[in-house]
Structure formats: C-alpha cells, structure tokens
Amino acid sequence: MATVPGVVYLKPSPEEEYFKSAGDAVAAGDTLALVEVMKSFIPLTAPSDGTFVGYLVENEQPVDPGQAIAELG
C-alpha cells in the first residue's frame, strides 16, 4: 500500500526486472516497489510472508496514499 503520494516504480531501475513476479515467494520486509516523491525513493515493503499474486498498478503510474500496489496470497 502506498504511504505517500508520488510515482510508483515496480523495478529497481529501468534495465532490471520487476521486484516480484506472480508466484514468487515473499518474505515480510521484501521490497515490492518504490514511490518517488521529489527525487526521493521510498521503498514499499511486504507486510507479511506470502506468495506474490500480482501488481495492481502500472509501472511509473501516479499513486495516492492508501492505494493498494500489489496483492499477496
């Protein structure tokens, strides 16, 4: 879930793969995305262990506080 308004990045850098793919194991604290606010990048981390289901937003899309970013199973 986004904690601040900004632009969400689902990859660590444009050349790299997404942080997670459907079916990946997720541990609490794993980085799922970054939100950029005024050139600062804030990591969005998994709240608990689980399986990554998928992203609910597109890469480089504006997001609002409280907006769901990814789904865990």
C-alpha positions, 0 to 999 in steps of 0.5 A, spaced: 500 500 500 502 506 498 504 511 504 505 517 500 503 520 494 508 520 488 510 515 482 510 508 483 516 504 480 515 496 480 523 495 478 529 497 481 531 501 475 529 501 468 534 495 465 532 490 471 526 486 472 520 487 476 521 486 484 516 480 484 513 476 479 506 472 480 508 466 484 514 468 487 515 467 494 515 473 499 518 474 505 515 480 510 520 486 509 521 484 501 521 490 497 515 490 492 516 497 489 518 504 490 514 511 490 518 517 488 516 523 491 521 529 489 527 525 487 526 521 493 525 513 493 521 510 498 521 503 498 514 499 499 515 493 503 511 486 504 507 486 510 507 479 511 510 472 508 506 470 502 506 468 495 506 474 490 499 474 486 500 480 482 501 488 481 495 492 481 498 498 478 502 500 472 509 501 472 511 509 473 503 510 474 501 516 479 499 513 486 495 516 492 496 514 499 492 508 501 492 505 494 493 498 494 500 496 489 500 489 489 496 483 492 499 477 496 496 470 497 
